[in-house]
Amino acid sequence: MRIHFTKMQGLGNDFVVIDAINQSVRLDARQIRFIADRHFGVGCDQLLLVESPVSENADFKYRIFNADGSEVAQCGNGARCFARFVLDQSLTSKRSIVVDTDAGQLVLNANEDGDITVNMGVPRFEPKQIPLLMPEEALVYTVFLNGDQVTFSALSMGNPHAIICVEDIETAPVSALGKVLESHPLFPERVNVGFMKIMDRQSVKLRVYERGAAETLACGSGACAAAVAGIERGALERVVSVQLPGGSLKIAWQGRGHSVYMTGPAVSVYEGQIEL
Ligand SMILES: N[C@H](CCC[C@H](N)C(=O)O)C(=O)O
């Protein structure tokens, strides 16, 4: 099977994007891991499949797979790259695109300056909606890991996030602690782990150990989760610049019950074909 793909990136979080509308594509977890492999395959953090919509009012459906082959329901940087892809491939000429995902519908807007604004939906805080095995919702949770007390916020952006505030982003234990928390039994579907340094009331620095992909240069849903956690704690204003290793995203959230809006770039790197 020969598959045509586009390699894309959003702040260095990179993707293999495949038009599964005009190509017949069926991939299993092993094949996705092969494509994502940075030595034997194309290499990417996530693989995105662009499909026909399932809802009447949607323009497309898109599916997201981590480099480990796991299918997930939300990807912020992926949503922006998806919008850039369908416009660049002339699959639509709309500047406001409705897309079905496993987390519900997203609305993506292509801005005049080339950035994409995504309505990322309403964050969920109830433990069962994250999911998190805690008896009741809390602003922060505390667990003991390898004898160390770890305090984190937790919420779902359509995918699960734990957010840990740190004093120094450069020396934060992203790989060590991120790996342990990612697959901790408290998170029955695993979790993305963000390490956030609050710089001032309008800006944070963030590094994310992603579920199914390890540390990435940027995580869009993680940026949303971190901004929401900081706003919930009363530490941030309602519009936040989230500075990730790969670049910055603008996140806006008016509070509980409201959608989170994320704005940032999306870039096509090259087109190619792979034999499976
Ligand atoms: N690793 C995430 C999916 C990709 C999210 C990230 N790349 C983003 O931009 O939001 C998860 O397992 O939920």
The ligand as an ORCA input file, in Angstrom:
! r2SCAN-3c Opt
* xyz 0 1
  N      -0.536     13.224     23.379
  C      -1.922     13.705     23.376
  C      -2.412     13.876     21.917
  C      -1.655     14.982     21.195
  C      -1.829     16.311     21.892
  C      -0.828     17.408     21.530
  N       0.109     17.107     20.469
  C      -1.539     18.734     21.291
  O      -1.054     19.551     20.489
  O      -2.582     18.946     21.943
  C      -2.831     12.689     24.102
  O      -2.450     11.512     24.170
  O      -3.893     13.110     24.582
*
